[in-house]
Amino acid sequence: MHSVTKTSGSFLTSIIILIPLFFISCSEKEQQAGAPDIDDILSFTATEIFSMSEVEDVYFAHVGYESVVLENGDIAFADRNIPNITIINENGELEKVIREGRGPGEILDAYEFTKDREGNIYTYDQGNNKLLVFDENLDLKNEIIPPNYEATFLIKAYPTDQDGVSIFELDSFEHLRDAEKESESILVQYDHESESYGKEMVLKAQPYARLIVDGQIRGARLIPYSHGNLTAYNPENRTLFTFDTGTNIIAELNADFDTVRTILVSLPTEEISQTEIDSIRADQMDEQWKTMKELLPEVKAPANNMIYHKGEFWMESNILGDTEMWLVLNSEGQITRAVHLPKESMLMHVSDEH
């Protein structure tokens, strides 16, 4: 198993050894009381093979949050500043670039990807308000302009086992204009033939601290270490995993939002430290800090991100340390190992090749 990470605008390909270690918990209280000690978890540190800040005439500026491996082993990732989608081979050599523009197959702000079991790749371009569907070589197959869904913006699309039906993941921005509203994520069915929406499921999202000036909401910032829902796609079953980090349950949902199965997990967590609070405070405007300081959790959420790959869950831990630590869980929810990546890096994909 390899992983690709990005740090300071560079890409690192890292080798990780796989050896299992088993642990399980059964209740929310046991999630903290019975979670394994970090020192008892089999641990691996990624080793850099190569890094890069540009490839040929493409200089990276603001690399997106995810990358995807094509069927031939090439890696595709987006840069939101240029903007483009860059495809490199396993040696870091440029293979292809999808350029900025408003024409067919061109992008303005596409930065997250879903890959289905046939190798098709989906990305939503917020700048052009269109969903692009590429084949396994990242050649354009289709462009879809879905109708607006009130007070939301689309993040990702997930194909389902129902023909012509996808699940769209959307973020609501109601909390930015109504102080009584909480931050929410919405899962909704989308029928491509009728171009209409169906059932929806509302999830608790990681909350925001509002910036209030002269009694008006002027913006908001995500509250660090707070609880919310994490999602990950299962291409083999065409289902969606959701994990409310305030619980110890990962739920697998089908196209109708029925729960196919639940997985009990027990992840280590810790109280937020004064050093971390001071660091957060230093990064906030005074008016922003007034609303944020009361909302910081006493105990951190156990995970900040979740990636699923072939029966394993990779969880980005909030435990303070000298590295970015990802806990790898098997399909039964048992922690098998901890993988340490460079501080302030992003794990952008997990695959058999990288």
VOBA-1610 file (N, C-alpha, C; in pm, whole numbers, padded with zeros to 5 digits, always signed):
BEGIN
Met+00085-00118+00000Met+00000+00000+00000Met+00088+00123+00000His+00054+00220-00084His+00125+00347-00086His+00025+00458-00058Ser+00073+00571-00017Ser-00013+00688-00002Ser+00056+00806-00064Val-00024+00902-00111Val+00033+01025-00164Val-00007+01139-00072Thr+00089+01220-00033Thr+00060+01333+00053Thr+00111+01459-00012Lys+00055+01572+00030Lys+00104+01699-00016Lys+00147+01782+00102Thr+00264+01843+00095Thr+00307+01932+00200Thr+00385+02046+00138Ser+00346+02169+00178Ser+00412+02289+00127Ser+00420+02291-00025Gly+00309+02251-00091Gly+00303+02254-00235Gly+00375+02141-00304Ser+00425+02044-00230Ser+00500+01934-00291Ser+00426+01803-00273Phe+00458+01707-00361Phe+00398+01575-00351Phe+00500+01475-00302Leu+00456+01387-00212Leu+00543+01283-00158Leu+00476+01150-00180Thr+00547+01051-00231Thr+00495+00916-00241Thr+00559+00834-00131Ser+00477+00769-00045Ser+00528+00710+00078Ser+00489+00564+00089Ile+00582+00479+00128Ile+00556+00337+00143Ile+00512+00309+00286Ile+00404+00231+00300Ile+00351+00197+00431Ile+00333+00046+00439Ile+00386-00017+00545Ile+00373-00161+00564Ile+00240-00190+00632Leu+00176-00302+00601Leu+00047-00336+00655Leu+00058-00458+00748Ile+00032-00439+00878Ile+00028-00549+00974Ile-00089-00523+01067Pro-00179-00621+01093Pro-00299-00593+01170Pro-00278-00597+01322Leu-00357-00512+01391Leu-00366-00515+01536Leu-00512-00490+01568Phe-00573-00568+01658Phe-00718-00567+01671Phe-00764-00499+01800Phe-00876-00421+01786Phe-00937-00356+01901Phe-01080-00318+01864Ile-01173-00325+01957Ile-01310-00285+01927Ile-01376-00232+02054Ser-01476-00143+02034Ser-01550-00086+02145Ser-01698-00092+02114Cys-01784-00074+02217Cys-01926-00096+02194Cys-02016+00018+02239Ser-01968+00124+02295Ser-02055+00233+02337Ser-01982+00365+02327Glu-02061+00476+02327Glu-01998+00606+02313Glu-01906+00636+02430Lys-01944+00596+02553Lys-01857+00619+02668Lys-01730+00537+02656Glu-01745+00413+02606Glu-01627+00328+02590Glu-01535+00381+02482Gln-01590+00465+02394Gln-01507+00520+02288Gln-01388+00595+02347Gln-01412+00664+02460Gln-01304+00736+02525Gln-01238+00651+02632Ala-01319+00582+02713Ala-01264+00506+02825Ala-01189+00382+02777Gly-01237+00320+02666Gly-01178+00195+02623Gly-01092+00206+02499Ala-01075+00327+02447Ala-00994+00344+02326Ala-00849+00309+02355Pro-00779+00254+02256Pro-00640+00214+02279Pro-00549+00334+02301Asp-00445+00311+02379Asp-00342+00412+02397Asp-00260+00421+02268Ile-00225+00544+02230Ile-00149+00563+02106Ile-00021+00480+02105Asp+00044+00469+02219Asp+00170+00395+02226Asp+00153+00246+02202Asp+00028+00197+02215Asp+00003+00054+02197Asp-00036+00019+02054Ile-00049+00120+01969Ile-00091+00097+01830Ile+00033+00081+01742Leu+00032-00024+01661Leu+00142-00045+01568Leu+00158+00078+01479Ser+00280+00130+01468Ser+00300+00262+01410Ser+00402+00259+01297Phe+00375+00337+01191Phe+00464+00348+01077Phe+00477+00495+01037Thr+00595+00535+00996Thr+00619+00671+00949Thr+00652+00666+00801Ala+00581+00747+00723Ala+00604+00749+00578Ala+00741+00808+00547Thr+00805+00753+00446Thr+00936+00800+00401Thr+00922+00864+00264Glu+00977+00984+00248Glu+00965+01054+00121Glu+01046+00984+00012Ile+00983+00963-00103Ile+01051+00908-00219Ile+01090+01020-00315Phe+00997+01109-00344Phe+01030+01229-00421Phe+00931+01339-00388Ser+00968+01464-00416Ser+00878+01576-00395Ser+00887+01668-00516Met+00784+01750-00534Met+00781+01839-00649Met+00692+01958-00619Ser+00729+02074-00669Ser+00647+02193-00656Ser+00600+02243-00793Glu+00649+02181-00900Glu+00604+02212-01035Glu+00635+02093-01124Val+00569+02089-01238Val+00597+01988-01339Val+00589+02057-01475Glu+00701+02056-01546Glu+00714+02130-01672Glu+00671+02275-01651Asp+00566+02323-01723Asp+00528+02464-01709Asp+00415+02485-01609Val+00382+02383-01532Val+00274+02393-01432Val+00336+02410-01294Tyr+00312+02525-01232Tyr+00364+02555-01099Tyr+00248+02552-00999Phe+00258+02467-00897Phe+00149+02448-00804Phe+00133+02569-00713Ala+00008+02604-00684Ala-00020+02720-00600Ala-00111+02683-00483His-00230+02632-00511His-00326+02594-00406His-00385+02460-00444Val-00311+02353-00416Val-00354+02219-00454Val-00479+02182-00376Gly-00575+02116-00445Gly-00703+02080-00385Gly-00690+01974-00277Tyr-00805+01931-00226Tyr-00807+01847-00108Tyr-00797+01698-00138Glu-00819+01661-00264Glu-00817+01520-00300Glu-00742+01500-00431Ser-00689+01381-00449Ser-00636+01338-00578Ser-00698+01202-00609Val-00681+01157-00731Val-00741+01030-00771Val-00645+00956-00863Val-00641+00823-00850Val-00555+00740-00933Val-00635+00688-01051Leu-00583+00710-01172Leu-00648+00660-01292Leu-00618+00511-01309Glu-00687+00449-01402Glu-00673+00305-01421Glu-00531+00266-01462Asn-00459+00356-01528Asn-00322+00325-01570Asn-00217+00361-01465Gly-00263+00405-01346Gly-00171+00439-01237Gly-00132+00585-01230Asp-00172+00667-01330Asp-00145+00810-01323Asp-00225+00874-01210Ile-00178+00989-01162Ile-00243+01060-01052Ile-00297+01192-01105Ala-00424+01221-01074Ala-00486+01348-01111Ala-00518+01428-00985Phe-00487+01557-00990Phe-00519+01645-00877Phe-00546+01784-00932Ala-00620+01862-00856Ala-00660+01995-00900Ala-00579+02101-00827Asp-00564+02215-00893Asp-00508+02334-00830Asp-00611+02445-00844Arg-00654+02500-00730Arg-00765+02595-00731Arg-00722+02736-00770Asn-00593+02767-00764Asn-00548+02901-00799Asn-00522+02917-00947Ile-00475+02810-01014Ile-00434+02828-01153Ile-00552+02861-01247Pro-00669+02796-01245Pro-00698+02663-01194Pro-00683+02559-01305Asn-00655+02437-01267Asn-00650+02328-01364Asn-00658+02194-01292Ile-00663+02088-01369Ile-00644+01953-01317Ile-00520+01898-01386Thr-00422+01857-01306Thr-00295+01808-01357Thr-00288+01657-01342Ile-00241+01589-01444Ile-00224+01444-01439Ile-00075+01414-01456Ile-00019+01343-01359Ile+00122+01303-01364Ile+00130+01150-01356Asn+00241+01097-01406Asn+00262+00953-01393Asn+00334+00922-01263Glu+00362+00795-01238Glu+00420+00753-01110Glu+00561+00807-01089Asn+00623+00858-01194Asn+00756+00919-01183Asn+00751+01070-01169Gly+00629+01125-01160Gly+00614+01268-01146Gly+00621+01345-01276Glu+00610+01276-01390Glu+00618+01340-01521Glu+00478+01380-01568Leu+00470+01495-01632Leu+00342+01547-01677Leu+00285+01463-01791Glu+00158+01424-01777Glu+00090+01347-01880Glu-00019+01429-01949Lys-00087+01515-01871Lys-00202+01585-01928Lys-00242+01698-01835Val-00302+01802-01891Val-00355+01912-01811Val-00494+01948-01862Ile-00591+01956-01772Ile-00723+02010-01804Ile-00722+02156-01762Arg-00739+02245-01859Arg-00712+02387-01838Arg-00836+02465-01792Glu-00806+02588-01751Glu-00910+02683-01709Glu-00996+02724-01827Gly-01126+02740-01802Gly-01215+02788-01906Gly-01360+02754-01878Arg-01447+02800-01965Arg-01590+02776-01951Arg-01644+02683-02060Gly-01556+02629-02142Gly-01598+02540-02249Gly-01613+02397-02201Pro-01656+02307-02290Pro-01672+02166-02253Pro-01542+02106-02200Gly-01549+02045-02085Gly-01433+01981-02025Gly-01337+02075-01955Glu-01360+02206-01964Glu-01273+02302-01896Glu-01329+02333-01758Ile-01243+02384-01668Ile-01285+02403-01529Ile-01247+02541-01478Leu-01316+02581-01371Leu-01282+02703-01298Leu-01252+02675-01151Asp-01322+02579-01091Asp-01297+02546-00950Asp-01347+02406-00920Ala-01271+02307-00963Ala-01301+02166-00936Ala-01189+02110-00851Tyr-01219+02055-00734Tyr-01111+02017-00644Tyr-01135+01890-00564Glu-01252+01825-00579Glu-01276+01697-00512Glu-01323+01596-00615Phe-01296+01467-00588Phe-01321+01364-00688Phe-01393+01244-00626Thr-01476+01179-00708Thr-01533+01049-00676Thr-01502+00956-00793Lys-01452+00836-00762Lys-01423+00736-00865Lys-01514+00616-00843Asp-01589+00576-00947Asp-01679+00462-00931Asp-01609+00332-00968Arg-01679+00222-00957Arg-01615+00091-00976Arg-01581+00064-01122Glu-01638+00139-01216Glu-01600+00126-01356Glu-01481+00214-01393Gly-01434+00293-01298Gly-01320+00381-01325Gly-01359+00521-01367Asn-01490+00550-01382Asn-01535+00685-01415Asn-01509+00779-01298Ile-01479+00904-01329Ile-01441+01001-01227Ile-01536+01120-01234Tyr-01585+01162-01118Tyr-01682+01270-01107Tyr-01620+01384-01027Thr-01638+01506-01077Thr-01594+01622-01000Thr-01691+01737-01026Tyr-01722+01811-00923Tyr-01814+01924-00938Tyr-01734+02053-00946Asp-01759+02131-01050Asp-01690+02257-01073Asp-01780+02369-01021Gln-01744+02425-00903Gln-01827+02529-00844Gln-01822+02658-00925Gly-01710+02684-00994Gly-01700+02805-01073Gly-01792+02805-01194Asn-01809+02687-01256Asn-01896+02673-01373Asn-02032+02613-01338Asn-02051+02576-01211Asn-02177+02514-01166Asn-02215+02394-01252Lys-02117+02305-01272Lys-02145+02187-01352Lys-02073+02066-01295Leu-02135+01951-01312Leu-02077+01823-01272Leu-02013+01761-01395Leu-01883+01734-01388Leu-01811+01673-01500Leu-01791+01525-01473Val-01816+01444-01575Val-01794+01300-01568Val-01686+01265-01669Phe-01576+01208-01619Phe-01464+01168-01704Phe-01454+01015-01706Asp-01391+00962-01811Asp-01366+00819-01815Asp-01238+00787-01739Glu-01192+00661-01748Glu-01078+00616-01669Glu-00947+00684-01711Asn-00945+00750-01826Asn-00826+00822-01872Asn-00839+00973-01852Leu-00944+01014-01786Leu-00979+01154-01762Leu-01010+01227-01893Asp-01073+01156-01985Asp-01132+01218-02103Asp-01280+01243-02075Leu-01330+01359-02117Leu-01466+01399-02081Leu-01570+01306-02143Lys-01665+01261-02059Lys-01777+01181-02106Lys-01906+01261-02108Asn-01924+01345-02005Asn-02053+01414-01992Asn-02037+01534-01899Glu-02122+01632-01920Glu-02134+01746-01829Glu-02279+01762-01790Ile-02302+01782-01662Ile-02438+01791-01608Ile-02450+01921-01529Ile-02555+01995-01555Ile-02582+02117-01479Ile-02707+02093-01396Pro-02691+02049-01270Pro-02809+02019-01189Pro-02878+02147-01144Pro-03010+02142-01124Pro-03081+02260-01073Pro-03034+02294-00932Asn-03050+02420-00896Asn-03011+02465-00763Asn-03095+02395-00657Tyr-03031+02366-00546Tyr-03102+02311-00429Tyr-03096+02420-00323Glu-03210+02464-00276Glu-03221+02588-00199Glu-03120+02599-00085Ala-03050+02713-00080Ala-02959+02752+00029Ala-02846+02651+00050Thr-02799+02590-00059Thr-02689+02493-00049Thr-02593+02513-00166Phe-02476+02454-00153Phe-02388+02440-00269Phe-02338+02296-00272Leu-02322+02244-00393Leu-02289+02104-00413Leu-02141+02080-00390Ile-02110+01971-00320Ile-01971+01934-00292Ile-01927+01816-00378Lys-02003+01706-00370Lys-01962+01584-00441Lys-02085+01508-00489Ala-02062+01421-00587Ala-02165+01333-00639Ala-02119+01189-00626Tyr-02212+01100-00585Tyr-02179+00959-00565Tyr-02277+00874-00646Pro-02230+00797-00745Pro-02318+00704-00817Pro-02373+00598-00722Thr-02495+00552-00747Thr-02556+00450-00663Thr-02589+00327-00746Asp-02644+00224-00678Asp-02681+00102-00749Asp-02815+00113-00819Gln-02880+00230-00809Gln-03003+00256-00884Gln-02966+00327-01014Asp-03006+00271-01128Asp-02969+00328-01258Asp-03012+00474-01268Gly-02917+00559-01306Gly-02949+00699-01329Gly-02970+00782-01205Val-02941+00726-01086Val-02962+00799-00960Val-02829+00814-00889Ser-02797+00937-00852Ser-02678+00966-00772Ser-02721+01024-00639Ile-02630+01018-00543Ile-02647+01094-00420Ile-02557+01215-00428Phe-02614+01333-00410Phe-02537+01456-00404Phe-02512+01492-00257Glu-02389+01531-00228Glu-02357+01585-00096Glu-02349+01736-00107Leu-02428+01806-00026Leu-02435+01950-00031Leu-02409+02010+00107Asp-02354+02129+00109Asp-02340+02205+00233Asp-02445+02316+00234Ser-02512+02329+00346Ser-02610+02436+00362Ser-02541+02563+00410Phe-02586+02678+00357Phe-02533+02804+00408Phe-02641+02886+00481Glu-02748+02818+00525Glu-02852+02885+00602Glu-02797+02948+00728His-02696+02881+00790His-02642+02932+00917His-02567+03063+00898Leu-02536+03098+00774Leu-02467+03225+00748Leu-02563+03343+00736Arg-02691+03314+00722Arg-02788+03422+00711Arg-02898+03416+00817Asp-02899+03309+00895Asp-02997+03295+01001Asp-02926+03245+01127Ala-02918+03332+01228Ala-02844+03299+01351Ala-02907+03184+01428Glu-03032+03149+01397Glu-03098+03039+01467Glu-03067+02904+01405Lys-03006+02904+01288Lys-02978+02780+01217Lys-02843+02722+01256Glu-02833+02590+01258Glu-02707+02521+01282Glu-02647+02478+01148Ser-02517+02453+01149Ser-02448+02407+01028Ser-02493+02265+00994Glu-02528+02243+00866Glu-02578+02113+00823Glu-02516+02071+00690Ser-02503+01940+00673Ser-02474+01881+00543Ser-02599+01807+00498Ile-02623+01805+00369Ile-02744+01742+00316Ile-02704+01639+00211Leu-02759+01519+00224Leu-02749+01417+00121Leu-02884+01412+00051Val-02883+01417-00082Val-03010+01417-00155Val-02996+01333-00281Gln-03103+01260-00313Gln-03105+01181-00437Gln-03120+01275-00557Tyr-03051+01240-00665Tyr-03069+01316-00790Tyr-03092+01218-00904Asp-03204+01236-00974Asp-03239+01153-01089Asp-03191+01225-01214His-03094+01165-01283His-03033+01231-01398His-03128+01240-01517Glu-03218+01144-01532Glu-03310+01146-01646Glu-03414+01257-01632Ser-03476+01266-01515Ser-03579+01369-01493Ser-03520+01501-01446Glu-03389+01500-01415Glu-03320+01620-01365Glu-03392+01677-01244Ser-03426+01586-01153Ser-03501+01628-01034Ser-03443+01562-00909Tyr-03474+01621-00794Tyr-03427+01571-00666Tyr-03532+01482-00601Gly-03485+01390-00518Gly-03574+01301-00447Gly-03557+01312-00297Lys-03542+01198-00231Lys-03529+01196-00085Lys-03405+01271-00041Glu-03412+01327+00079Glu-03295+01392+00136Glu-03270+01341+00277Met-03148+01355+00321Met-03107+01318+00457Met-03019+01430+00509Val-03056+01486+00624Val-02982+01598+00683Val-02887+01544+00789Leu-02761+01585+00780Leu-02658+01542+00873Leu-02606+01663+00951Lys-02571+01638+01075Lys-02506+01742+01155Lys-02367+01766+01099Ala-02337+01891+01066Ala-02206+01925+01012Ala-02119+01986+01121Gln-01988+01989+01096Gln-01898+02056+01188Gln-01939+02203+01197Pro-01957+02255+01317Pro-02012+02391+01331Pro-01914+02501+01296Tyr-01970+02619+01269Tyr-01894+02739+01240Tyr-01918+02843+01350Ala-01816+02921+01375Ala-01831+03039+01462Ala-01857+03159+01372Arg-01967+03226+01393Arg-02004+03337+01306Arg-01922+03462+01340Leu-01897+03541+01238Leu-01837+03673+01255Leu-01952+03773+01251Ile-01978+03837+01363Ile-02091+03929+01373Ile-02038+04071+01389Val-02075+04157+01296Val-02033+04297+01298Val-02158+04384+01292Asp-02173+04475+01389Asp-02291+04563+01396Asp-02421+04485+01392Gly-02418+04369+01461Gly-02538+04287+01471Gly-02569+04204+01348Gln-02484+04209+01245Gln-02506+04134+01123Gln-02402+04024+01106Ile-02443+03909+01052Ile-02351+03800+01023Ile-02270+03837+00899Arg-02138+03850+00913Arg-02052+03890+00803Arg-01965+03776+00751Gly-01971+03663+00816Gly-01891+03549+00775Gly-01886+03447+00886Ala-01803+03346+00870Ala-01792+03240+00971Ala-01665+03161+00947Arg-01615+03099+01056Arg-01499+03012+01044Arg-01527+02881+01115Leu-01477+02773+01057Leu-01496+02641+01114Leu-01434+02634+01253Ile-01504+02570+01345Ile-01454+02557+01482Ile-01360+02436+01489Pro-01233+02459+01515Pro-01137+02347+01516Pro-01175+02240+01618Tyr-01149+02115+01581Tyr-01163+01998+01668Tyr-01308+01968+01706Ser-01404+02030+01641Ser-01544+02010+01677Ser-01601+01887+01606His-01715+01838+01659His-01779+01718+01604His-01861+01751+01481Gly-01872+01654+01392Gly-01955+01667+01272Gly-01964+01533+01204Asn-02014+01532+01082Asn-02025+01408+01005Asn-01917+01400+00898Leu-01852+01286+00889Leu-01756+01258+00784Leu-01819+01159+00687Thr-01789+01173+00558Thr-01845+01082+00457Thr-01733+01021+00374Ala-01758+00901+00323Ala-01663+00833+00235Ala-01742+00739+00145Tyr-01699+00727+00020Tyr-01771+00648-00081Tyr-01715+00507-00090Asn-01806+00410-00103Asn-01769+00270-00124Asn-01802+00234-00269Pro-01705+00240-00361Pro-01736+00215-00502Pro-01778+00072-00530Glu-01727-00024-00452Glu-01761-00164-00476Glu-01912-00187-00461Asn-01972-00130-00355Asn-02114-00148-00329Asn-02199-00031-00377Arg-02133+00076-00423Arg-02202+00201-00460Arg-02287+00252-00344Thr-02227+00251-00227Thr-02292+00299-00106Thr-02208+00411-00046Leu-02261+00471+00059Leu-02194+00585+00122Leu-02179+00559+00271Phe-02059+00579+00323Phe-02034+00570+00467Phe-02048+00709+00528Thr-02114+00716+00645Thr-02119+00840+00722Thr-02076+00810+00865Phe-02003+00902+00924Phe-01953+00884+01060Phe-01975+01013+01137Asp-02069+01010+01231Asp-02089+01121+01323Asp-01983+01107+01431Thr-01886+01199+01434Thr-01772+01185+01524Thr-01810+01203+01671Gly-01935+01240+01698Gly-01982+01243+01835Gly-02033+01109+01883Thr-02029+01008+01796Thr-02071+00872+01830Thr-01957+00776+01802Asn-01984+00648+01818Asn-01884+00546+01785Asn-01935+00454+01674Ile-02015+00510+01581Ile-02079+00429+01477Ile-02054+00488+01339Ile-02003+00404+01248Ile-02001+00434+01106Ile-02121+00363+01044Ala-02203+00435+00969Ala-02320+00376+00903Ala-02297+00370+00753Glu-02333+00257+00691Glu-02326+00244+00546Glu-02466+00258+00491Leu-02487+00353+00398Leu-02619+00387+00346Leu-02631+00350+00199Asn-02750+00304+00159Asn-02775+00279+00018Asn-02840+00402-00046Ala-02887+00386-00171Ala-02941+00500-00246Ala-03066+00559-00182Asp-03139+00478-00103Asp-03260+00526-00037Asp-03233+00571+00106Phe-03105+00579+00143Phe-03062+00619+00277Phe-03101+00517+00384Asp-03126+00395+00341Asp-03143+00286+00437Asp-03005+00244+00488Thr-02997+00204+00615Thr-02871+00161+00672Thr-02845+00015+00635Val-02743-00008+00555Val-02706-00143+00514Val-02637-00216+00627Arg-02549-00146+00699Arg-02481-00204+00815Arg-02424-00091+00899Thr-02389-00124+01021Thr-02320-00031+01109Thr-02190-00093+01157Ile-02091-00009+01179Ile-01960-00054+01223Ile-01924+00022+01350Leu-01897-00051+01458Leu-01859+00012+01584Leu-01709+00041+01583Val-01673+00162+01624Val-01533+00201+01628Val-01501+00260+01765Ser-01374+00258+01800Ser-01327+00321+01923Ser-01195+00390+01893Leu-01202+00522+01884Leu-01086+00602+01846Leu-01035+00683+01965Pro-00905+00689+01983Pro-00851+00770+02093Pro-00874+00918+02068Thr-00895+00991+02177Thr-00910+01136+02167Thr-00848+01198+02291Glu-00856+01331+02301Glu-00794+01400+02414Glu-00858+01536+02432Glu-00835+01596+02549Glu-00883+01732+02572Glu-00801+01831+02492Ile-00864+01940+02453Ile-00792+02045+02384Ile-00699+02114+02483Ser-00576+02140+02440Ser-00476+02197+02530Ser-00480+02349+02527Gln-00423+02411+02629Gln-00415+02557+02634Gln-00326+02609+02520Thr-00223+02533+02486Thr-00136+02572+02374Thr-00216+02578+02245Glu-00303+02480+02224Glu-00386+02480+02103Glu-00487+02593+02105Ile-00544+02620+02221Ile-00638+02733+02233Ile-00568+02864+02201Asp-00449+02883+02254Asp-00372+03006+02228Asp-00342+03020+02079Ser-00310+02909+02015Ser-00280+02912+01872Ser-00403+02950+01791Ile-00518+02896+01828Ile-00643+02930+01760Ile-00675+03078+01781Arg-00658+03125+01904Arg-00686+03265+01935Arg-00600+03359+01851Ala-00474+03325+01834Ala-00382+03412+01759Ala-00421+03423+01612Asp-00501+03331+01565Asp-00537+03327+01423Asp-00673+03391+01395Gln-00736+03449+01499Gln-00871+03502+01483Gln-00875+03654+01503Met-00967+03717+01429Met-01000+03856+01458Met-01071+03862+01593Asp-01063+03976+01659Asp-01125+03990+01791Asp-01274+03958+01787Glu-01344+04009+01686Glu-01488+03984+01677Glu-01518+03837+01652Gln-01431+03772+01573Gln-01449+03630+01547Gln-01426+03547+01673Trp-01324+03585+01750Trp-01290+03511+01870Trp-01402+03517+01974Lys-01477+03626+01977Lys-01587+03640+02073Lys-01688+03528+02058Thr-01714+03488+01934Thr-01812+03380+01913Thr-01747+03242+01915Met-01618+03234+01881Met-01554+03104+01872Met-01515+03047+02007Lys-01467+03131+02099Lys-01408+03081+02223Lys-01507+03001+02307Glu-01636+03038+02302Glu-01736+02966+02380Glu-01777+02835+02315Leu-01741+02817+02189Leu-01786+02699+02115Leu-01678+02592+02100Leu-01554+02624+02140Leu-01449+02523+02131Leu-01483+02404+02220Pro-01467+02281+02169Pro-01501+02165+02251Pro-01397+02142+02360Glu-01440+02090+02473Glu-01346+02055+02579Glu-01265+01932+02539Val-01334+01836+02478Val-01269+01715+02427Val-01279+01717+02275Lys-01168+01695+02208Lys-01165+01702+02063Lys-01245+01588+01999Ala-01297+01614+01880Ala-01351+01505+01798Ala-01238+01408+01767Pro-01266+01278+01763Pro-01157+01181+01742Pro-01100+01181+01602Ala-01174+01235+01504Ala-01125+01233+01366Ala-01170+01359+01294Asn-01090+01400+01197Asn-01117+01521+01121Asn-01142+01493+00973Asn-01113+01370+00930Asn-01131+01333+00790Asn-01138+01182+00782Met-01204+01130+00677Met-01217+00985+00661Met-01205+00950+00513Ile-01120+00851+00483Ile-01105+00799+00348Ile-01130+00648+00354Tyr-01206+00596+00258Tyr-01230+00452+00251Tyr-01160+00395+00129His-01091+00282+00148His-01026+00214+00035His-01023+00064+00059Lys-01101-00008-00020Lys-01099-00154-00023Lys-01100-00217+00116Gly-01203-00187+00191Gly-01224-00251+00320Gly-01154-00186+00437Glu-01086-00074+00415Glu-01019-00004+00524Glu-01063+00141+00531Phe-01071+00191+00655Phe-01101+00331+00680Phe-00975+00401+00730Trp-00938+00509+00665Trp-00827+00592+00710Trp-00885+00714+00779Met-00856+00730+00909Met-00910+00838+00990Met-00799+00936+01030Glu-00816+01062+00995Glu-00720+01164+01036Glu-00746+01200+01182Ser-00651+01169+01270Ser-00669+01188+01413Ser-00642+01332+01453Asn-00711+01378+01558Asn-00688+01511+01615Asn-00590+01507+01733Ile-00531+01392+01760Ile-00434+01383+01868Ile-00313+01471+01836Leu-00272+01553+01932Leu-00159+01644+01912Leu-00029+01565+01907Gly+00056+01598+01809Gly+00185+01531+01797Gly+00274+01603+01698Asp+00388+01543+01669Asp+00483+01603+01576Asp+00455+01567+01431Thr+00353+01486+01407Thr+00318+01443+01272Thr+00167+01456+01254Glu+00124+01438+01128Glu-00018+01418+01100Glu-00042+01268+01109Met-00123+01226+01207Met-00141+01083+01230Met-00275+01037+01173Trp-00269+00930+01095Trp-00388+00866+01041Trp-00401+00727+01101Leu-00517+00697+01157Leu-00545+00565+01213Leu-00618+00483+01107Val-00570+00362+01082Val-00627+00276+00979Val-00709+00167+01046Leu-00836+00158+01008Leu-00929+00062+01066Leu-00969-00040+00960Asn-00990-00164+01002Asn-01040-00265+00909Asn-01192-00255+00899Ser-01253-00344+00822Ser-01397-00337+00796Ser-01481-00367+00920Glu-01417-00420+01025Glu-01488-00445+01151Glu-01471-00329+01249Gly-01399-00226+01209Gly-01381-00110+01296Gly-01262-00120+01389Gln-01179-00222+01370Gln-01062-00241+01457Gln-00942-00164+01403Ile-00872-00093+01490Ile-00753-00020+01451Ile-00641-00118+01422Thr-00584-00111+01302Thr-00476-00203+01266Thr-00339-00137+01273Arg-00333-00004+01255Arg-00203+00063+01258Arg-00224+00215+01258Ala-00119+00285+01298Ala-00114+00431+01288Ala-00008+00467+01185Val-00043+00559+01094Val+00049+00603+00990Val+00080+00750+01012His+00208+00783+01023His+00251+00920+01051His+00303+00986+00924Leu+00244+01101+00890Leu+00281+01178+00772Leu+00336+01313+00817Pro+00401+01387+00727Pro+00460+01515+00767Pro+00357+01612+00826Lys+00400+01691+00923Lys+00314+01788+00987Lys+00257+01885+00884Glu+00128+01916+00899Glu+00057+02010+00811Glu+00052+01961+00666Ser+00052+01830+00649Ser+00035+01771+00516Ser-00111+01728+00499Met-00148+01691+00374Met-00279+01636+00347Met-00263+01499+00283Leu-00337+01402+00332Leu-00346+01273+00264Leu-00455+01288+00160Met-00419+01280+00033Met-00513+01313-00074Met-00579+01192-00138His-00518+01075-00130His-00584+00953-00171His-00508+00834-00115Val-00574+00721-00111Val-00513+00592-00078Val-00544+00498-00192Ser-00445+00422-00238Ser-00468+00328-00347Ser-00368+00213-00337Asp-00385+00115-00423Asp-00291+00004-00428Asp-00156+00048-00485Glu-00157+00153-00568Glu-00034+00196-00634Glu+00040+00303-00557His-00034+00392-00487His+00029+00508-00425His-00025+00525-00282
//
